[in-house]
């Protein structure tokens, strides 16, 4: 590639200047698995170029032969003309067939490469931390994974089959012009080099402009995704005018950025007109002078002008392809930025968590979300001796136990959480919104690592029981042994079977029916019009309670040792609620469970109660003991009504 590619600051990653080597590495990475096709493609390209350059030589040979006195009027000239015409036509047809085959192979190579790139990019996004997904909308990621990669289909195909062949054709023409006469060749080469220099300068300013367009398009798609998701809320709250105004603003910005890029692109469009005109002038001046001095024959003069005319087509094609490649370069920069995003959660050694119910241990766990982390947890903290007494004069907020809260502690979601949950026991988490209940569930699934302290799982029932730090095992092992049912259940546009197994074809229907029978959900399944084949789409959606039943069945099929249950806060109809309670009882049997409680009756099934306040453990103990202790927080919640107290 004869032009440089520069980058501008993007929402993802820092500003970086990507060299040609970065693009070459990406190209080789996705072309190497197709090296057979790439070799065939290279052969077709070279064959097409060779055939296009051979044909003019046939005409030149005939003109020079016909121009001599001996053969000018002989029958041999007519015979040679006929033979040359047949050969010329045959080669032209073969050249077109070779070009067609090369185009087909090039498109196959391009789409295979881009599909592999799209899959790698999607997998990379899935491996990134929750902190990344909190700050990037799904619509933005869709535009990066699909829209930007689609632009690279042009990059792979046109760089190799079209732009590459056109550049080689121009190079071949220049070589042949040098062969005819070095002065003509040098003059036309100077004109071509001048065009490349100008194109390189224009491209240096064009790529950042197209990159800005692609970045804004990602924002636009993210906004559209957010708007479509919240259509019901927008309509009920009469927010449509704001939505449309915001949409118009984004579309106007997109138009202005595109207009800015297109205005500069006009100079690129003009190059295929200016360069051949200059080449014709140079060729005319030198050709006339050399022909008069007998340094060139009639055939040579024809050949020079023919080759210059041959260059016009590739130059026009290069101009169009450069525009596409400028967009592709912008997309490539953004894709490289996305690949540069790396997860902060890394797998430890392949430690296997024990079978059966798991013990849970939090040891001095504190946690701050990245977007709230203004300073390291240990910075600007007062000495321990100073924190042992209230410091009212500094105006610091006071915790529930009367101690001042430092700046770090103000941002901390969890603060020195320490407890142990024995295997097979059920813990009920209580606390007001923002007390840290959901954060504990996210830490148990290792969506985040604690800022301080350690979280361990394992078989801790006996003295020889082994607990494993979550940072010392793999994320896949944690997800295999820890299951979670959230308030918002994700349903896919697929059959009930696929929604239950999450597209795992190894789970047969017999196992599915057995699991549903054990959970007491046969009646629910029988009520569906097509049973397991019922499709969940726009024509058939599940209620909130039915979705929770499906989520419980998912977790039951996975057979985890620890279940995290975040109850739905909305009330269900009596029939669905009875099914849900029955399924929960079966799911929790023989398993350790952590229940984020929103309902009074749910707390009655737990063994232990933990009350959180401002990220600290306010109270923790056996449910029966706390329920009968008039001085406990749990006792007060029971007296005042749990739903109202923790809302």
ZIURRA-V410101 format. One line per field, one symbol per residue. phi: phi as a letter, one per 40 degrees, with the letter a starting at -180 (. if undefined). psi: psi as a letter, one per 30 degrees, with the letter a starting at -180 (. if undefined). burial: b if it has 24 or more other ideal C-beta (glycine too) atoms within 12 Angstrom, else e. A space follows every 10 residues. Layout:
BEGIN
phi->???
psi->???
burial->???
END
This chain:
BEGIN
phi->.cbcbbbbcb cbgccacccd ccccccccdc cdcbcccccc cccccccccc ccccddcccc cccccccccc bcbccccccc cccccccccc cccccccccc cccccccccc cccccccccc cccccccccc ccccbbcdcc cccccbcccd ccccdccccc cccccccccc cccccccccc accccccccc cccccccccc cccdccdccc cccccccccc cccccccccb dcccccbfcd dcdccccccc cccccccccc cccccdcccc cccccccccc cccccccccc cccgcbcdcc cdcccccccc ccddcccccc cccccccccc cccccccccc cbcccbcccc cccccgcbcb bbbfcbabcd cbccadcccg ccddccccbd bcccgccbcc cgccbcdccc cccbbfcbab bcdgcbbccb icdgchcccc cccccfcbbc cbgabbbicb cbcccbbbcd cbbccccccc bbbabccbcc bbcacddccc cfgccccccd cccccccccg bccccccccb gcccccacca bccccccccc cccdccccfc cbbbbbcccc cbcdcccccc ccccdccccg bcabbccbbc cccccccbbb bbafgbccaa iccccccbcc cccccccccc hcdccbc
psi->kgllklllkl ekllkkjklf eeeeeeeeef fefhfeeeee eeeeeeeeee eefeefeeee eeeeefflee geglfeeeee eeeeeeeeee eeeeeeeeee eeeeeeeeee eeeeeeeeee eeeeefflle eeffgkleee eeeeeeeeee efeeeeeeee edeeeeeeee eeeeeeeeee kfeeeeeeee eeeeeeeeee eeeefeeeee eeeeeeeeee eeeeeeeeeg eeeeefghge eeeeeeeeee eeeeeeeeee eeeffeeeef efeeeeeeee eeeeeeeeee eeggfkleee eeeeeeeeee feeeeeeeee eeeefeeeee eeeeeeeeff kkkfjkkali kkkllakkkk kkjhklkkke ffjellffkg klleefffkk ieffgklklf ggkkkleefe fkekjhkklk jlkflkkkkl llkgfgeeee eeeefhflkk elalkklajg elfgkkkkkf fgaleeeefe fklkjlejkk klialeeeee fhgjffjlee eeeeeeeefg geeeeffkeg bffkkjaffj llleeeeeee eeeeeeefhl fkkkjjlkfk klleeeeeee eeeeeeefkg lkkjjjkfke feffflelkk kkkhgljekk lkeeeefgjf fleeeeeeef jeeeeg.
burial->bbbbbbbbeb bbbeeeebee ebbeebbeeb beebeebbee bbebbbbbbe bbbbbbbbbb bbbbbbeeee eeeeeeeeeb eeebeeebee beeebeebbe ebbebbbbbb bbbbbbbbee beebbeebbb bbeeebbebb bbbbbbbbbb bbbbbbbbbb bbbbbbbbbb bbbbebbeeb beebbebbbe bbeebbebbb ebbebbbbbb bbbbbbbbbb bbbbebbeee eeeeeeeeee eeeeeeeeeb eeebeebbee beebbebbee bbeebbebbb ebbeebbeeb beeeebbbbb bbbbbbbbeb bbebbbbbbb bbbbbbbbbb bbbbbbbbbe beeebeeeee bebbeebbbb bbeebbbbbe eeeeeebeee eeeeeeeeee eeeeebeebe eebbbbbbbb bbbbbbbbbb bbbbbbbbbb beeebbbbbb bbbbbbbbbb bbbbbbbbbb eeeeeebbbb bbbebebbbe bbbbbbeebe beeebbbbbb bbeeeebeee ebeebbeebb beebbeebee ebebebeeee ebbbbbbbbb bbbbbbbbbb bbbbbbbbee eeeeebbebb bbbbbbbbee bbbbbbbbbb ebbebbbbbb bbbbbbbbbb bebeebbeee ebbbeebbee ebeebbe
END
